[in-house]
Amino acid sequence: MFGFAKQKTGSEAINEAIGEFEDIAARIESGVADNKGRIYDNKIAIVNLEADNVALETAASRGESVAAKLRSLVS
């Protein structure tokens, strides 16, 4: 009437340990994939920001030029 737990065999212990390592490896691979995805997204964001900066610089240069010309007309 006592419920004694069955002791694991060597093969069961080995398979359990291997399963745990496979789970850890899968979690690491998932983390790597997440990081690579974020790197890709960041590169796209960088390209978009650089393009935005070019447009901003162009507008700022034009604004400076027009403002300088207007000031010279006034003086």
C-alpha positions as CSV (number, residue, x, y, z in Angstrom):
1,M,0.0,0.0,0.0
2,F,3.0,2.3,0.0
3,G,3.6,4.2,-3.3
4,F,7.3,3.9,-3.9
5,A,8.5,5.8,-6.9
6,K,10.0,3.7,-9.6
7,Q,13.7,4.5,-10.0
8,K,14.8,5.7,-13.4
9,T,16.9,3.5,-15.5
10,G,20.2,4.7,-16.9
11,S,18.6,5.1,-20.4
12,E,15.7,7.1,-19.0
13,A,18.1,9.4,-17.1
14,I,20.2,9.9,-20.3
15,N,17.2,10.6,-22.5
16,E,15.8,13.0,-19.9
17,A,19.1,14.9,-19.8
18,I,19.4,15.0,-23.6
19,G,15.9,16.3,-23.8
20,E,16.7,19.1,-21.4
21,F,19.8,20.1,-23.4
22,E,17.8,20.0,-26.6
23,D,15.2,22.3,-25.0
24,I,18.0,24.7,-24.0
25,A,19.5,24.6,-27.5
26,A,16.1,25.3,-29.0
27,R,15.6,28.3,-26.7
28,I,19.1,29.6,-27.6
29,E,18.3,29.2,-31.3
30,S,15.0,31.1,-30.8
31,G,16.9,33.9,-29.1
32,V,19.4,34.1,-31.9
33,A,16.6,34.2,-34.5
34,D,14.9,37.0,-32.6
35,N,18.2,39.0,-32.4
36,K,18.8,38.5,-36.1
37,G,15.3,39.7,-36.9
38,R,15.8,42.8,-34.8
39,I,19.2,43.5,-36.5
40,Y,17.5,43.3,-39.9
41,D,14.7,45.7,-38.7
42,N,17.3,48.1,-37.3
43,K,19.2,48.1,-40.6
44,I,16.0,49.0,-42.4
45,A,15.3,51.7,-39.9
46,I,18.8,53.1,-40.4
47,V,18.4,53.2,-44.2
48,N,15.1,55.0,-43.8
49,L,16.5,57.5,-41.3
50,E,19.5,58.2,-43.5
51,A,17.2,58.9,-46.4
52,D,15.1,61.2,-44.1
53,N,18.3,63.0,-43.1
54,V,19.2,63.6,-46.7
55,A,15.8,65.2,-47.3
56,L,16.0,67.3,-44.1
57,E,19.5,68.5,-45.0
58,T,18.3,69.5,-48.5
59,A,15.4,71.4,-47.1
60,A,17.6,73.0,-44.4
61,S,20.2,74.1,-47.0
62,R,17.6,75.6,-49.2
63,G,16.0,77.4,-46.3
64,E,19.4,78.8,-45.3
65,S,20.0,80.0,-48.8
66,V,16.6,81.6,-49.2
67,A,16.9,83.3,-45.8
68,A,20.3,84.7,-46.6
69,K,19.1,86.1,-49.9
70,L,16.1,87.7,-48.2
71,R,18.3,89.3,-45.6
72,S,20.5,90.7,-48.3
73,L,17.5,92.2,-50.1
74,V,16.4,93.9,-46.8
75,S,19.8,95.3,-46.0
